[in-house]
Amino acid sequence: MDRHSQDVERVFAVATDPAGLNKTLFQVTHGLYILTAAWGGRLNGQCLDALMQVTSAPPRIAIAVNKRSLTHEMIAASGRFGVNVLDREDPACAEKIRHFGFQSGRTVEKFKDIPYLLGEGGVPVLPDAVAFYECAVVPGMTLDLETHSLFVALVERGGTKERGEPLTYNEYRRSMRKRTGS
Ligand SMILES: Cc1cc2nc3c(=O)[nH]c(=O)nc-3n(C[C@H](O)[C@H](O)[C@H](O)COP(=O)(O)O)c2cc1C
């Protein structure tokens, strides 16, 4: 190890193993969302943190979705999805994360007892969200990441509110994770 990398180790807790690297990545600030989809007469949704805006003209985002999730199957089939930005002031936030993020629509009907609105493309929109986006997957811009697909999508419609504050993934990890039972 050269002198410079030793200097870094004095200042930071450094990791190179996969688990340690993932822990360091918790410091990358991003949000926590409920990703929704509609297909074959069904509605479903899951938690998602792997989202970023990739271009502004046209407005496009990229999301990484595990291929095993039902939501992935529905997005791949329909070419559409909705994104709901969770509100950190919503008292039911932890419950929403548990509901959408720790069980699969393959075994439970997630929208059975959840209030929702329908977007233009038929995707569910959560009325308690700070904001929502309705998106169309851009043909030819889906990347196979082995476990996940990276969908690049055009944001066709979005809505925001005056009130509310987006929940960050970091805040979820720090203060909400225990309440979801994970
Ligand atoms: C905090 C949190 C963040 C998550 N982020 C992602 C993500 O970015 N991508 C993903 O594919 N799954 C993510 N998940 C996992 C899915 O939400 C989870 O596998 C879900 O049960 C899939 O549901 P489905 O089969 O009904 O689609 C996350 C879960 C939690 C609790």
The ligand as a Gaussian input file, in Angstrom:
#p B3LYP/6-31G(d) Opt

LIG

0 1
 C      -35.888000      -0.076000       1.189000
 C      -36.019000      -1.015000       0.017000
 C      -35.446000      -0.681000      -1.205000
 C      -35.565000      -1.538000      -2.305000
 N      -34.997000      -1.179000      -3.494000
 C      -35.137000      -1.997000      -4.572000
 C      -34.615000      -1.616000      -5.836000
 O      -34.031000      -0.536000      -6.011000
 N      -34.775000      -2.492000      -6.887000
 C      -35.427000      -3.688000      -6.752000
 O      -35.573000      -4.430000      -7.728000
 N      -35.927000      -4.076000      -5.546000
 C      -35.805000      -3.252000      -4.470000
 N      -36.341000      -3.621000      -3.263000
 C      -36.972000      -4.958000      -3.136000
 C      -38.410000      -5.051000      -3.656000
 O      -39.181000      -3.955000      -3.224000
 C      -39.001000      -6.376000      -3.157000
 O      -38.265000      -7.445000      -3.681000
 C      -40.476000      -6.550000      -3.445000
 O      -40.984000      -7.524000      -2.554000
 C      -40.798000      -7.005000      -4.852000
 O      -42.197000      -7.080000      -4.944000
 P      -42.992000      -7.677000      -6.192000
 O      -42.551000      -9.104000      -6.424000
 O      -44.446000      -7.607000      -5.752000
 O      -42.717000      -6.813000      -7.364000
 C      -36.245000      -2.771000      -2.154000
 C      -36.845000      -3.109000      -0.927000
 C      -36.724000      -2.241000       0.155000
 C      -37.356000      -2.619000       1.463000

